[in-house]
Amino acid sequence: MKDLEAVDAKVERARGQLRGLKGEAAHFCRERSRLILPEQCGDRRVWVYRGGEAALPVRWLVRVGEFAHNLRSALDQLVWQLAAAHAMCNGRHGDGVCPGRHNEFPIRSRRDPGRMDVQLCGVGTAAREYIESVQPPRRFRQLQLLNNGNRVGAGLGMLRDLCNQDKRQSCLKAHARWTGEWPIALRPDLSTPPLQMYEGVPSAVERVGHELRYGQVLLAVAGGRNCRQLDFPVDAYFDHLLSSGAGADQSPSVAETLDAGMDSVELVISRLREEL
């Protein structure tokens, strides 16, 4: 459809950015995982992070902002086209013409009907009702909604937070850290039982920390002298995304956050094509 050429182009651009961003974040995390090394500490075997900075590079975060902007711009362009198609202008804004600068796709947890009337002026009733139905809840936990709740609203909320955080003086930040899941591979001496045999025995295995700071002990095993190597699952997480209201252990990973924004925008555009 010609009217959506610009929308589709922005989304296609974001898809390409998404592939690159996820691939580079995964590579960054794998490199940091290799720097979690075993050391002997008295009668305990500990795994210590001996690498450098665990923050993802600023140039990578700039590209996240560009990815988010492309998706946000695609949604705004979509509302412009909806207003142009229906021309149901009520004139309750500056220039009294739709579509205009006031038209944009709302992503708001706090309901403001007057503001939404302006943003969606000219948009047909069915399209407006759908847009209202996918607004992020006022308070929500991101992972809960991604798993079994308002997935579209959760993804739009994450996209809004990425855009807002990218525009602040303190730009987006993301760090790699151990997920807290048990190490997924063990290459011990043949005489040593797998670490998983110790699971559930607090006196044998102790999870000490998740943060990747030089010298930080992540895991300690009593009597693990023969343990040579563990592979720790490491992932990247955004700092301080405003919508989650959750602790670090409940936040979605970078990949989950970017996928959620992408999926939500694609679902919204697919549904609203029917109104054009």
C-alpha positions as CSV (number, residue, x, y, z in Angstrom):
1,M,0.0,0.0,0.0
2,K,1.6,3.3,-1.1
3,D,0.4,5.3,1.9
4,L,2.4,3.0,4.1
5,E,5.7,2.9,2.1
6,A,7.4,5.2,4.6
7,V,6.1,3.2,7.6
8,D,7.3,-0.1,6.1
9,A,10.7,1.4,5.2
10,K,11.2,2.6,8.8
11,V,10.2,-0.8,10.2
12,E,12.5,-2.7,7.7
13,R,15.4,-0.4,8.7
14,A,14.7,-1.2,12.4
15,R,14.7,-5.0,11.6
16,G,18.2,-4.7,10.2
17,Q,19.3,-2.7,13.1
18,L,17.8,-5.3,15.5
19,R,19.8,-8.1,14.0
20,G,23.0,-6.3,14.3
21,L,22.4,-5.0,17.9
22,K,21.4,-8.5,19.2
23,G,24.4,-10.2,17.5
24,E,26.9,-7.7,18.9
25,A,25.4,-7.8,22.4
26,A,25.6,-11.6,22.4
27,H,29.2,-11.5,21.3
28,F,30.0,-9.0,24.0
29,C,28.4,-11.2,26.7
30,R,30.3,-14.3,25.4
31,E,33.6,-12.5,25.7
32,R,32.8,-11.4,29.3
33,S,31.7,-15.0,30.2
34,R,35.1,-16.3,29.2
35,L,36.7,-14.0,31.7
36,I,35.0,-15.6,34.7
37,L,37.9,-17.8,36.0
38,P,38.4,-20.4,38.8
39,E,40.7,-19.7,41.7
40,Q,41.5,-21.6,44.9
41,C,40.6,-19.7,48.1
42,G,41.4,-21.8,51.1
43,D,39.3,-25.0,51.0
44,R,36.9,-23.4,48.5
45,R,37.0,-23.1,44.7
46,V,35.7,-19.7,43.6
47,W,34.9,-18.2,40.2
48,V,36.1,-14.6,39.9
49,Y,35.5,-12.1,37.1
50,R,38.9,-11.0,35.8
51,G,37.8,-9.0,32.8
52,G,37.4,-5.3,32.1
53,E,34.4,-2.9,31.7
54,A,31.0,-4.7,31.6
55,A,29.1,-1.7,30.2
56,L,28.2,-2.0,26.6
57,P,29.9,0.6,24.4
58,V,28.3,4.0,23.9
59,R,28.4,3.6,20.1
60,W,26.3,0.5,20.5
61,L,23.8,2.4,22.7
62,V,23.6,5.2,20.2
63,R,22.4,2.6,17.6
64,V,19.8,1.4,20.1
65,G,18.4,5.0,20.2
66,E,18.3,5.0,16.4
67,F,16.5,1.7,16.4
68,A,13.9,3.0,18.8
69,H,13.5,6.2,16.9
70,N,12.7,4.4,13.7
71,L,10.0,2.3,15.4
72,R,8.5,5.4,17.1
73,S,8.6,7.4,13.9
74,A,6.8,4.5,12.1
75,L,3.9,4.6,14.6
76,D,3.6,8.4,14.3
77,Q,3.6,8.1,10.5
78,L,0.9,5.5,10.7
79,V,-1.4,7.8,12.8
80,W,-0.8,10.6,10.2
81,Q,-2.0,8.2,7.4
82,L,-5.0,7.1,9.5
83,A,-6.0,10.8,10.0
84,A,-5.5,11.5,6.3
85,A,-7.6,8.6,5.3
86,H,-10.6,9.4,7.6
87,A,-10.5,13.2,7.9
88,M,-12.7,13.1,11.0
89,C,-11.2,16.4,12.3
90,N,-12.8,18.1,15.3
91,G,-10.7,21.2,15.0
92,R,-9.8,21.2,18.7
93,H,-6.1,22.0,18.3
94,G,-3.8,24.8,17.0
95,D,-4.3,24.9,13.3
96,G,-7.7,23.0,13.1
97,V,-6.5,20.8,10.2
98,C,-5.8,17.0,10.2
99,P,-3.4,15.5,9.7
100,G,-1.1,18.0,11.4
101,R,1.8,18.4,13.8
102,H,-0.4,17.4,16.7
103,N,-1.0,13.9,15.3
104,E,1.1,11.2,16.8
105,F,0.8,7.7,18.2
106,P,0.2,7.9,22.0
107,I,2.1,5.6,24.4
108,R,0.9,6.6,27.8
109,S,0.5,4.7,31.1
110,R,-1.3,7.6,32.7
111,R,-4.6,8.2,30.9
112,D,-5.2,11.7,29.5
113,P,-8.3,11.6,27.3
114,G,-7.9,15.3,26.3
115,R,-4.3,14.8,25.1
116,M,-5.3,11.6,23.3
117,D,-8.1,13.5,21.5
118,V,-5.5,15.9,20.1
119,Q,-3.0,13.2,19.2
120,L,-5.6,11.0,17.4
121,C,-7.7,13.8,16.0
122,G,-9.0,12.7,12.5
123,V,-8.5,9.0,13.2
124,G,-11.4,6.7,12.8
125,T,-13.3,5.2,15.8
126,A,-12.2,1.6,15.3
127,A,-8.5,2.6,15.0
128,R,-8.7,4.8,18.0
129,E,-10.4,2.1,20.1
130,Y,-7.6,-0.4,19.2
131,I,-4.9,2.1,20.0
132,E,-6.4,2.8,23.4
133,S,-6.6,-0.9,24.1
134,V,-2.9,-1.5,23.6
135,Q,-1.7,1.3,25.9
136,P,0.7,0.2,28.6
137,P,-0.9,-0.4,32.0
138,R,-0.2,2.2,34.6
139,R,1.8,-0.2,36.7
140,F,3.2,-3.4,35.3
141,R,6.0,-5.8,35.5
142,Q,7.6,-6.2,32.1
143,L,8.3,-9.9,32.2
144,Q,4.9,-10.8,33.6
145,L,3.2,-9.0,30.7
146,L,5.6,-10.4,28.1
147,N,4.8,-13.9,29.3
148,N,1.0,-13.9,29.8
149,G,-0.5,-10.4,29.7
150,N,-0.8,-7.4,27.5
151,R,2.3,-8.2,25.3
152,V,1.6,-5.3,22.9
153,G,1.2,-2.8,25.6
154,A,4.3,-4.1,27.4
155,G,6.4,-3.8,24.3
156,L,5.1,-0.3,23.5
157,G,6.0,0.7,27.1
158,M,9.5,-0.5,26.7
159,L,9.8,1.3,23.4
160,R,8.6,4.5,25.0
161,D,11.2,4.1,27.8
162,L,14.0,3.5,25.4
163,C,13.1,6.7,23.4
164,N,12.7,8.8,26.6
165,Q,15.9,7.5,28.1
166,D,17.8,8.1,24.9
167,K,16.7,11.8,24.9
168,R,17.9,12.4,28.5
169,Q,21.3,14.0,29.3
170,S,22.2,10.6,30.9
171,C,21.9,8.5,27.8
172,L,21.0,4.8,27.7
173,K,23.2,2.4,29.6
174,A,23.4,-1.3,29.6
175,H,25.6,-3.8,31.4
176,A,26.5,-7.5,31.0
177,R,26.0,-9.6,34.1
178,W,25.7,-13.2,35.2
179,T,22.1,-14.2,34.9
180,G,22.2,-16.2,38.1
181,E,21.4,-19.4,36.3
182,W,23.6,-22.4,37.0
183,P,26.7,-22.7,34.9
184,I,25.7,-24.7,31.8
185,A,28.8,-26.7,31.1
186,L,31.5,-28.3,33.3
187,R,34.8,-29.8,32.3
188,P,36.1,-31.4,35.4
189,D,38.6,-34.1,36.1
190,L,36.9,-37.5,35.6
191,S,37.1,-38.0,39.4
192,T,35.0,-34.9,40.0
193,P,31.2,-35.1,40.0
194,P,29.3,-32.4,38.1
195,L,28.5,-29.2,39.9
196,Q,24.8,-29.8,39.4
197,M,25.2,-32.6,42.0
198,Y,25.7,-29.9,44.6
199,E,22.5,-28.0,43.7
200,G,20.2,-27.5,46.6
201,V,23.1,-28.1,49.2
202,P,23.8,-24.6,50.5
203,S,27.0,-25.7,52.4
204,A,28.5,-26.9,49.1
205,V,27.6,-24.2,46.6
206,E,27.1,-20.5,47.2
207,R,26.1,-17.9,44.7
208,V,27.9,-14.7,45.8
209,G,27.1,-12.1,43.1
210,H,25.9,-11.3,39.6
211,E,27.7,-8.1,38.8
212,L,30.8,-8.3,36.5
213,R,33.3,-6.1,38.4
214,Y,37.0,-7.0,38.3
215,G,37.8,-9.3,41.3
216,Q,34.1,-10.0,42.0
217,V,33.4,-13.5,43.2
218,L,30.3,-15.0,41.5
219,L,30.2,-18.5,42.8
220,A,32.0,-20.6,45.5
221,V,32.1,-24.4,45.8
222,A,33.3,-26.1,48.9
223,G,36.1,-28.6,48.3
224,G,36.1,-28.1,44.5
225,R,39.8,-28.4,44.0
226,N,39.5,-30.5,40.8
227,C,36.9,-28.2,39.1
228,R,38.7,-26.6,36.2
229,Q,36.1,-24.7,34.1
230,L,32.5,-23.6,34.2
231,D,30.6,-21.8,31.4
232,F,28.5,-19.0,33.0
233,P,25.4,-17.7,31.2
234,V,25.9,-14.0,30.9
235,D,23.4,-11.6,29.4
236,A,23.0,-7.8,28.9
237,Y,20.4,-5.7,30.7
238,F,19.4,-2.0,30.3
239,D,19.8,0.2,33.4
240,H,16.9,2.1,34.8
241,L,14.1,1.5,32.2
242,L,11.3,3.4,33.9
243,S,8.3,1.2,33.2
244,S,9.5,-2.0,34.8
245,G,9.1,-1.2,38.5
246,A,11.1,-4.4,39.0
247,G,14.5,-5.4,40.4
248,A,17.4,-6.3,38.2
249,D,16.6,-10.0,38.5
250,Q,13.1,-9.4,37.1
251,S,14.1,-7.2,34.2
252,P,14.0,-8.4,30.7
253,S,17.3,-8.7,28.9
254,V,18.4,-6.4,26.1
255,A,17.4,-8.9,23.5
256,E,13.9,-9.4,25.1
257,T,13.4,-5.6,25.3
258,L,14.4,-4.9,21.7
259,D,12.3,-7.9,20.5
260,A,9.3,-6.7,22.5
261,G,9.4,-3.3,20.9
262,M,9.8,-4.7,17.4
263,D,7.0,-7.2,17.9
264,S,4.6,-4.7,19.3
265,V,5.1,-2.2,16.5
266,E,4.7,-4.9,13.8
267,L,1.5,-6.2,15.4
268,V,0.0,-2.6,15.7
269,I,0.8,-1.8,12.1
270,S,-0.6,-5.1,10.9
271,R,-3.9,-4.5,12.7
272,L,-4.3,-0.9,11.7
273,R,-3.7,-1.6,8.0
274,E,-7.3,-2.8,8.1
275,E,-8.4,0.7,8.8
276,L,-6.8,2.2,5.6
